[in-house]
Amino acid sequence: MTVLALGLNHATAPLDLRGRFAFSPEQLAPALRGLRERLSRSPEVAIVSTCNRTELYVADATHGQSALASPAVDWLAQMGGVQSQTLREHAYVLEDSAAARHAFRVASGLDSMVLGEPQILGQMKQAVREADTAGTLGTTLHQMFQRSFAVAKEVRTSTEIGAHSISMAAASVRLASQLFEELRELKVLFVGAGEMIELVATHFAARNPRLLAVANRTLERGEKLAGRFGAEAMRLADLPQRLAEFDVVVSCTASSLPIIGLGAVERALKVRRHRPMFMVDLAVPRDIEPEVSRLSDVYLYTVDDLSALVQVAGEKRQAAVQQAEAIIETGVQGFVHWLDQRGTVPLIQALNAQADDWRATEIARARKALAKGADVEAVLEALSRGLTQKMLHGTLAELHAADPEQRRELAGTVSRLFLRNAARHPADDQH
């Protein structure tokens, strides 16, 4: 069984390239089925797509990495509208234990832009649910992901990784407090109503700003989130007309195109008489046109810009990472052992089938002899001898046909299999 991980993340690809490969929730099911078809119907595929990474996970019992990686790269490149070579320059391909290790590190927050970031675990669990619903998960990937979740739980409970995590939400508030003297005087607008916006809203609401508002394409969902924080709900369509009212704008939607353009921000600044605006674009692809950052009265930060603010150094952090890596390595070894055992299942099934065939043949012969009036003891003797000869025939033939060096190695194996209680075997006396 080959397990493959192919992807690109914040460490290997720039923001705008990552944005080309972001899958919205409604795109995942057809994408999963399309990927499986491209890989000659490989039975198991899953896609993890977040603002910081897009990763394909594949498990296949009949194809190796060489047969899987190239078509997977081509498929993902096609989905992102780029040349395969461009993707290869920014992608990583990992196999078997390396693929499992990567998945475990991602789930545990060690591969995140923010060390110990807890959101990725929920995002991976959602990816597994999507693959399961689409019918593309399979036993091997299910086992790998479930083990990665168990490892992530142990990392969070046994180490201080979580204590060193400053989330994107907290970093956004921290930046705003550096730009504005008093957050209580600010009007804050959240664009979107997903998990990330909910986290950011929680952090800002704790600072009691003057006004909170939620703009969302679906007003009902926006109203539900706004109700939690005593915020105003507004339609996304009203955003251009009302943008000037807000000092802080935090956006994170699943839109494939920017929803806040340069022109809208320029008009808002004119109405504000060039009072500064603090904008955070946490979406991939971008929600806010990148040209907005050139405006002198706008402070625009993307997910990549925030990464420098959430890195925590020091010996304590390194100790936590080392401890987490040790937990992960134990988990990886357990998965690899399970994978190896699973690889012997077809052989075990074949051996059992062969033994059943031999048994059926000898029983049929014994019944036929008994029906003819043969002595019971003689029939039982012939039955046991027939089974024994069938079981040993292949082994004895291999021993006789092997050259001296092969015979010695084979004799050791045969001894372990058939002479468990013997201290030595005949081959030892010949050397």
N, C-alpha and C positions, 0 to 999 in steps of 0.2 A: 504494500500500500504506500503510495506516494502522497505526502501532504505538502502543498505549495502555498506560499504567501507571496503575493505580488502587490506592490503599492508605491505610493509616494506620499510624503508628509511634509510638515513645516521645516524639517531639517534638510530635505533633499530638493524641494521645489518651491519657487516663489508663489506668492499669494494668487496672482492672476492666472498662473498655470494650474494651480490646485482648483481654482474656481471652475475650470473647464470640466473637471471630473467629478463634481459634486452631484450626487443623486438625491432627488427629492423623495419623500416617502412613497408617493404614488408611482414613481419611476422604478422602484426597486424590484417589484415582482416581475414585470416584463424584462428588466435587465438581467435578473437572475436566470430566467428561462433562456434568454438569448445567449448568455455566457455559456450555459450548459450545452446548448446546441452547437456553439462554436467550438467547444472542446470535445467534439464527437460524443456528445451525450455523457460526459463525465458525470457520475451519479451524485456527487456532492460539491456544491458551490455555495459561498456566502459572500456578501459584500458589506464592508464596514465603511460608511461614508459620513464624515464629520467635517467641521470647519477646518480642521488641521490635517486631515488624512483621507485618502480613499484607498482601500485595500481589498484585494480579491483573495479569498481562501478557497483552495480546491483540494479534494481528496479523491484519488483514483487508484484502483487496484490493478489496472491494465496498462496505464501509460506512466512513463517516467517524466522527470523534469524537462528533458529536452523536447518531449512531445507536447507538453502542456504550456511551458513558459512562452514560447514564441506566439502561438495563436492567442493566448491570453493577453499578451502585450498588444498584438494587432487589434484585438477586439476593443480593449480599453482606449487605445489611441483613436480608433474610429469613433467611439462614443464621445471622446473629447474634441474631436475635430482637429487632431494634430498628426504629424507624421510619426510613425512608429519609432524612428531613430530619436526624435525629440523626446518622446516619453522614456526611452531607454536611458537617456542621459540623466534623467531625474528619478528613475524608479529603482527599487530594490527587489530582488527575487531570492527567496529563502526556501529551503527544502527540509522536510522532516523535523529533526530536533531543533534546527535553527528557526523554522517556521513556528513551531510550538513555543519556543523561547520568546520569540517576538510577540506572539499573541498574549503570552503570560505577562510580559513587561508592559504591553499596552494596557491590558486590563488593570494592572496594578498601579498605573500612573507613572511608570518610570520612563516611558517613551513620549510623554506629553510635553507640550510647550511649557506648561506649568507643572513642575514636579509634584506628583501626588494628587493631581487634579481628579476629583471623584466623578465628574460628569461622564468621562469616557466609559466607565463601567456600565452605566445605564444605557449608553449609546450602543455598546457592544451587545448587551442583552436584547435590545430592540432589534439589532441586525440579525441575531439568532432567531428571534420570533418571526421576522420577515421571511427568512430563508425556510423556516419550518412551515410557515403558512403557504409559501410558494412550492413546497414539496422538493426543495433542493438541498436540505440540510444533511441528512444521512447520519449513520452511526458514528463514523470516525470524527467528523467535524463537531458533532454534538458532544462527543466525549472530550475533545480538545477544549472546546469553549467552556463546558461545565467545570473542567479541571482548572481552567484559567480563572473562572469566577471564584472558585474555592481558594485558589492561591491568592487572589486579590484581597479576599476577605481576611486571610491570615496576615498578609502584609500590613493591612490597615489596623489590625488589632494587636499585632506583635511588634510593630516598628513605629517610629515617629515620622514616617513619610508624610502623613496627613497634616502634622503640625507645621511642616515646612511649606505647605501649599497656600499661596495667595492666589485666589481665583481671579479670573478675568473681571468678574463683577466687582470684587474688592479693589482691584487695580483701577477700574474706571472711576470709582468714587474717590480713590486716593488722588488721582490726577486732577479731578474736578476741584478737590479741596485745595490743591496747589495753585490752581488758576484763579479761583474765586475765594475771596476772604471769608464769606459767610454762606454756607450751603443753604441755610434756612431761607434766604432771600431768592433762591433760584426757582425757575420754572423748568421742569424736566419732562421731556417727551420720550416715550418708549415706542418704537415702531416695530410691530410684531407682537405676538402673544405666546411664543414658544417657551421652552424650558430655560434657555439662556436669558431671555428678557425677564422672565419671572425671577431668576436669581439676581439680575442687576437691579430690578425694581425693589427687591427685598433689601438690598444694601443701601440704595438711595433713600427708601422710605424710613429706614432707621435714623437718617440724619434730618428728618422732618423738613423737607423743602417746602417752599411756599405753595407750589402746585405740582401735581403729578398728572400726566395724561397718557393714555394708551391709544395709539392709532393702529388699526388692523383692518385688513381687507374684509374680514367677516366681523361685522359689528357685534354680533352676539358673543363671540369668543373674546373679543376685546373688552366687552362689558363685564364678562365673568372675571377676567384678570383685574380689571380696574376696580371692581367691587372689593377685592381683597385688600387693596391699599388706599381705599378712599379716593381713587383717582377718577378723572374724567375720561370717558370713552369717546372716540371720534372715528369717523370713517377715514380710510387711507386716501380717498379721493379729495378730502378737505385739507390734506397736508400742505400743498403749495400755498394756499391762502393763509394758513395759520402758522407757518413755520417761524415767522418773525417773532412770535410771542415767546419762544422758548430759548433759554440760555444754554440748556444741555439737551442734546439729541443722541439717543442710543438706539441703533437699528440692528435688527437681526431677523431677517425673513428668509423664506425659501425661494424668493424671486430669482429668476435666471438673468434678469437685467436690472441695472440700477434703478431705484425708485425715487432717489433724491438727486436731482441734476444740478449742474453748475449754475444754470440760469435761475432756478428757484432759490438757491442759497444767496446768489448775488442780489436778488430782489429783496430777500429777507433782511440782509445786512443794510440795505439802503433804508428800509423802514425802521430798523433798529438804530439808525444813525451810527452804524459801525461799532456798536457795543459788541464785545467778543462773543463768539459762540463756541462751545465745546462739543465736538461731535465724535462719537465712537461707532465705528462700523465693524460689527462682529460677524458679519455674514460672509460666506464663501459660496457662490460668487459675491462680489461687492454689492452692497445696497446703495452706497454713496459714490458718485462719480469721482475718480481719483484726482481730477483737476481741481476739485474743491479745496484740496490741501494747499494750493498755490495762493489762495485768498489770504490777505494779510490779517484779517480779523477772525479767521477760523482756525481752530486747533483740532485737526482731524487725526484720529488714531485708528489703526486697523488691528486685527488680531496679531499680526506679526510685530507691529510697533509695541504692543503691550508686553511681548515676551521678555524684553530686557528689564521690565519693571518687576517681574515676578520670579526672577531667578534668585535663589537664596544660597549663599555660599557658607563655608565654615566646616569645621571638623564634625560637628553634630550632624549636619546634613549628610556628609560622606559616610558616617557610621551607619546612619539609617539606610542609605542606599546599599551599602555592602550587606547589611542584614537582610534587606529585601531581596537582593540578588541571590543570596544563599537559599532563601525560601523558594524562589522561582526555580533555581537549578534543581532542587529536590523534586519539585512538581514536574519539571521537564523530564527528568529521569523516569519518574513514575509513568508518564504518558508514553515515553519511548518503549518502556518495558511492556506496557499494555499493547502498543502497536506491534511489537515483535511477536507477542503471544498470539495476537489476532492474525498475524501473517501465517502462522502454522495451522490455522483452522482448516483450510482446504486439505492439507496433508493428513490431518487427523481424520477428517471425514472420509478421505479416500482409503485410509488404512482400515477404518471401521467397515466400510463398504466391502473391501476385499476380504476381510475376515468373515463377514456375514456370508459372502459367496462361498468361501471354503466350507464354512459350517453347514450351509444348506446342501452343498454337494455331498459331503460325507454322511449327513443324516439321511439323505435320500438313498444313498448306497446301502446304509445300514438297514433301513426299513425294508428295502427290496430283499436283502439277504434274510432278514427275519421272516418275511412273508414266505420265503422258500423253505423255511424250517431250519435255518442255520443255528448253530449253538450260540446262545446269548453272549457267553464270555468271549467266544471267538469274534463275534460281531463287534463287541465293545473294544476289544484289542485292536481290530482292524480300523475302527473309527478313530481311536486315539492316535494310532500310528499314521493314518492318512492326514490328520490335522497337523501333527508334528512335522511330517515331511513337507507339507505345503508351506508351513510357517518358516522352515529353515532352508528350503531349497534356494531361494534367491540369495540369502546370506552366504551359504556354503559355495555357491557358484562364483560369487564375487571374490571370496577368499582364494579359491583355486586359480582364478584368472588374474589376480593382482600380481604385480612384480614385488620383489622382496620389501622394498621401502613402503609401498602402498599397503602390502599385506600386514606389516607391523602396525601401521596407523589404523588400518581397518580392524585388526584383531583387538586393539584397545577399545575401539568403539563397540564392537560386538560383545566384548567381555563386560563392558558397563551395562549393555542392554540386556544380556541374557544370563550373565554369571555374577549377579550382584553380590552373592554370598561367597564367591570364590576369592581367595587371596591372590591368586595368580592364574594366568591362562597359558595354554601350551606354547603359544608363540614366544613366551618369555624364555622357555627352555632352549629355544633354537638360536638365541643370541648371547 
